[in-house]
C-alpha cells in the first residue's frame, strides 16, 4: 500500500474516533440566557419545536435563521415570565400545529394519530376475509385429482 493511502487512512481514523458530538451546536453564545433554570426550560421547549426550514430537526439543532428567531422568541417569552405552555401556545398560534415535533391530540390531528392504526385494522380485516374466501373456494372445488403420470412422479419424489 502506498504511503499516500496510509496517510489518508490514518487521517480518516484520527478524525473518526473521539470527536465529541454536540446536538445543540446551533445555539449561539449570545442566545444563551444568564439564568441556568430559564436556559434549561428554553432548551426543553426547543426540543419540542420543529425547524420550519429543516423540518426534521428541532430548533436547537438547526442553524437556519428562522430556527434562531424561534429560539430567541422562546427565550424572550420565558424572560417575560411566560410558562412553558404559554410559550408553546404562542409559537403554535403564530406558526400553526406543524411547528410541534409531536402534534397535540386535537380534532384536526386525530387522523394523524389514529389513521395508521385504523388502516392496519382495515387491512387485516380485508386480508382475513380474502383468505377465508379462498379457503372456502378451495373446499368447494373438491379434491385435486392427479393423472397416472402425476401420481408416478409424486411417488418418485416422495421416495427420494
C-alpha positions in Angstrom: 0.0 0.0 0.0 1.3 3.4 -0.9 2.3 6.0 1.8 -0.4 8.3 0.4 -3.2 5.7 1.1 -1.8 5.0 4.5 -1.8 8.7 5.3 -5.4 9.0 4.1 -6.5 6.1 6.3 -4.6 7.5 9.3 -6.3 10.8 8.9 -9.7 9.2 8.5 -9.2 7.1 11.6 -7.9 10.1 13.6 -11.0 12.2 12.7 -13.4 9.3 13.2 -12.8 8.5 16.8 -13.0 10.5 19.9 -14.7 13.6 18.4 -17.4 14.9 20.7 -20.9 15.1 19.2 -22.9 18.1 20.4 -26.5 18.1 19.2 -27.1 21.7 20.2 -24.4 23.2 18.1 -26.7 25.7 16.5 -27.4 27.7 19.7 -25.1 30.6 19.6 -23.4 32.0 22.8 -25.3 35.3 22.5 -28.6 33.4 22.7 -27.9 31.6 26.0 -29.7 33.1 29.0 -27.8 34.0 32.1 -30.2 32.2 34.4 -29.5 28.4 34.1 -33.0 27.5 35.1 -34.6 29.6 32.3 -32.0 28.3 29.9 -32.8 24.7 30.8 -36.5 25.5 30.2 -35.7 27.1 26.9 -33.7 24.1 25.8 -36.5 21.7 26.8 -39.1 23.8 24.9 -36.7 24.0 21.9 -36.6 20.2 21.7 -40.4 20.2 21.2 -40.4 22.7 18.3 -39.6 21.8 14.7 -37.4 24.0 12.5 -39.8 25.0 9.7 -36.9 25.2 7.2 -35.2 21.8 8.1 -38.4 20.1 9.2 -36.6 17.1 10.7 -34.7 18.9 13.3 -35.7 20.7 16.4 -34.8 24.4 16.6 -31.8 23.8 18.9 -30.2 21.6 16.3 -30.9 23.8 13.3 -28.6 26.6 12.1 -31.4 28.1 9.9 -32.2 31.8 10.6 -35.8 31.0 11.3 -34.8 28.5 13.9 -32.6 31.2 15.5 -35.6 33.6 15.5 -37.8 30.9 17.2 -35.1 30.3 19.8 -34.9 34.0 20.6 -38.7 34.2 20.8 -38.8 31.3 23.3 -36.1 32.9 25.5 -37.8 36.3 25.3 -41.1 34.9 26.3 -39.5 33.0 29.2 -37.7 36.1 30.4 -41.1 37.9 30.3 -42.5 35.3 32.7 -44.5 33.0 30.5 -45.0 29.4 31.5 -43.8 26.6 29.2 -47.3 26.0 27.9 -47.8 29.7 27.3 -44.7 29.8 25.2 -45.7 26.8 23.2 -49.2 28.2 22.7 -47.7 31.5 21.5 -45.5 29.7 18.9 -48.3 27.4 17.8 -50.7 30.3 17.4 -48.2 32.1 15.3 -46.8 29.2 13.2 -49.5 26.5 13.4 -49.5 23.0 14.7 -46.9 21.9 12.2 -44.2 23.6 14.3 -44.6 21.0 17.0 -42.5 17.9 16.6 -45.1 15.9 18.5 -48.5 17.3 17.5 -51.2 17.6 20.1 -54.3 15.4 20.0 -57.0 17.6 18.7 -59.9 17.1 16.3 -57.6 18.4 13.5 -54.9 15.9 14.2 -57.0 12.8 15.2 -56.5 11.3 11.7 -52.7 11.8 12.1 -52.7 10.0 15.4 -55.1 7.1 14.7 -55.1 6.9 10.9 -52.2 4.4 10.7 -53.8 2.1 13.3 -57.2 2.3 11.5 -55.6 1.4 8.2 -53.8 -1.6 9.7 -57.0 -2.8 11.2 -59.0 -2.4 8.0 -56.2 -4.1 6.0 -56.1 -7.0 8.5 -59.8 -7.5 8.3 -59.7 -7.4 4.5 -56.9 -10.0 4.4 -58.8 -12.2 6.8 -61.9 -12.2 4.7 -59.9 -12.7 1.5 -58.1 -15.7 2.9 -61.4 -17.1 4.3 -63.0 -16.8 0.8 -60.0 -18.6 -0.8 -60.2 -21.5 1.6 -64.0 -21.8 1.0 -63.4 -21.8 -2.8 -60.7 -24.4 -2.5 -63.1 -26.7 -0.4 -65.9 -26.1 -2.8 -63.9 -27.1 -5.8 -63.3 -30.6 -4.3 -60.1 -32.6 -4.1 -57.5 -32.4 -6.8 -57.4 -35.5 -9.0 -53.9 -36.5 -10.3 -53.3 -38.2 -13.6 -51.4 -41.5 -13.6 -48.3 -39.8 -14.8 -48.5 -37.2 -12.0 -49.1 -39.9 -9.4 -45.9 -41.8 -10.6 -43.9 -38.5 -10.4 -45.2 -37.8 -6.9 -44.3 -41.3 -5.7 -40.8 -40.9 -7.3 -40.3 -37.5 -5.5 -41.6 -38.9 -2.1 -39.1 -41.9 -2.3 -36.2 -39.5 -2.6 
